[in-house]
Amino acid sequence: MTANNLAGRRSAAIAKGVGVTTQIYAERAENAEIWDAQGQRYIDFAAGIAVVNTGHRHPRVIEAVKAQLDKFTHTCHQVVPYENYVALAERLNRLVPGDFAKKTVFVTTGAEAVENAVKMARAATGRQGVIAFNGAFHGRTFLGMALTGKVVPYKTGFGSLVGDVYRVPYPMELHGISVEQTLTALGQLFKADIEPSRVAAIILEPVQGEGGFYPAPPTLMKALREIADRYGIVLIADEIQTGFARTGKLFAMEHYDVVPDLTTVAKGLAGGFPLAGVVGRAEIVDAAQPGGLGGTFGGNPVAIAAAHAVLDVIEEEKLSERAIILGNRLKQRLNTLRARVPQIADVRGPGLMVAVEFNHADSWEPNPDFTAAVRLDALERNLILLTCGVHGNVIRFLPPLTIQDAVFNEALDRLEEALLNVAAREAI
Ligand SMILES: Cc1ncc(COP(=O)(O)O)c(C=O)c1O
């Protein structure tokens, strides 16, 4: 079957709403490399969107999964519970930031984790309102869409959304939005739209993912914590994309000196198996009545076994440190290219959650065309990259943290070639 045939079959058989950014049909994958059916090799700087932080098919993860497959694959934890679910909850309760008693629930997707965090906050506070940020991404369910701060393509055509969701600008110095402006907008929101005593939760990503890899400034995080404490609001950190050593710490909130009440986790938690969860203050998690949380597949035992192996690998292979080393190398290489690629407006991001933002060479206008061209040029050089950003003018780099030095260096060379090639084309 050729790739072209597959592309035709795909578009005939699969919903148009499931967009794809490449026409590579994966045949096999190992650590940071993917091969297609024609034997073409690609370097994977997407990691399934920050999922295989421990690489494709890490031997420890595969071994743990195989061992679990030989025992049982599904009982539904709500019917016949199992030990590895309990042990993973205990482990996350210890590891997630916050020096207080914590509890966990496992679900299957990130959007579901977000939904459940908000359900808990509403049940615990008896309030309705939820505050989120422009540029945020929290999933594709109805509440996820309502919390997400980008219309196209996430909300287009889907009608009225969940009510009592409010939004404020997210600070981005590069685009002239300061922390002070964000806090002023929050103050105005409390005056014009919803009194703080009706707000159940404030939710944010410590580093906005789909929104463009903008880290939340520490002053914002501190102010939000103070506001949450003052008004009895639950602070939710959505660590779905930032979690599991990606930013140079196990959780991005460890970069701040304040802690959230609830943390949502997914993506990197189980090395490619669908598993998500909410971890946080025991009294908030426990506000939901028995039966109010969970789901048929939530905390699938095979995914849980994979997650235990992922946490072991992160610790044993010191992947947080590795994220910092590789991220610094990548940022350094991008910064040295700034003189020859004037479209580079910013290089940023903690650990190996790195992004480069492109403007027009002669102005501060976002340059999504240049960004798309770089992604495509890199793809022709067999390097898989992802874009992001509200203006579509950011390339985000999410390679597995286990990537070998030689493969990483090869990818940086291809990236450099792509950037120089597209910049030269634009200069003509
Ligand atoms: C920060 C964040 N929250 C929530 C989600 C939704 O996760 P899922 O796609 O597993 O539903 C994502 C996915 O990209 C995300 O990055």
The ligand as an SDF file (V2000), in Angstrom:
LIG
                    3D

 16 16  0  0  0  0  0  0  0  0999 V2000
   -2.4330   21.6900   28.2640 C   0  0  0  0  0  0  0  0  0  0  0  0
   -3.3700   20.6880   27.6660 C   0  0  0  0  0  0  0  0  0  0  0  0
   -4.5370   20.4250   28.2900 N   0  0  0  0  0  0  0  0  0  0  0  0
   -5.4070   19.5320   27.7910 C   0  0  0  0  0  0  0  0  0  0  0  0
   -5.1510   18.8570   26.6200 C   0  0  0  0  0  0  0  0  0  0  0  0
   -6.1420   17.8600   26.0940 C   0  0  0  0  0  0  0  0  0  0  0  0
   -5.6190   16.5660   26.1780 O   0  0  0  0  0  0  0  0  0  0  0  0
   -6.2490   15.3920   25.2930 P   0  0  0  0  0  0  0  0  0  0  0  0
   -5.9110   15.6900   23.8700 O   0  0  0  0  0  0  0  0  0  0  0  0
   -5.5770   14.1390   25.8140 O   0  0  0  0  0  0  0  0  0  0  0  0
   -7.7200   15.3860   25.5640 O   0  0  0  0  0  0  0  0  0  0  0  0
   -3.9610   19.1010   25.9360 C   0  0  0  0  0  0  0  0  0  0  0  0
   -3.6620   18.4200   24.6620 C   0  0  0  0  0  0  0  0  0  0  0  0
   -2.9060   18.8880   23.8420 O   0  0  0  0  0  0  0  0  0  0  0  0
   -3.0490   20.0460   26.4710 C   0  0  0  0  0  0  0  0  0  0  0  0
   -1.8860   20.3310   25.8480 O   0  0  0  0  0  0  0  0  0  0  0  0
  1  2  1  0
  2  3  1  0
  2 15  2  0
  3  4  2  0
  4  5  1  0
  5  6  1  0
  5 12  2  0
  6  7  1  0
  7  8  1  0
  8  9  2  0
  8 10  1  0
  8 11  1  0
 12 13  1  0
 12 15  1  0
 13 14  2  0
 15 16  1  0
M  END
$$$$
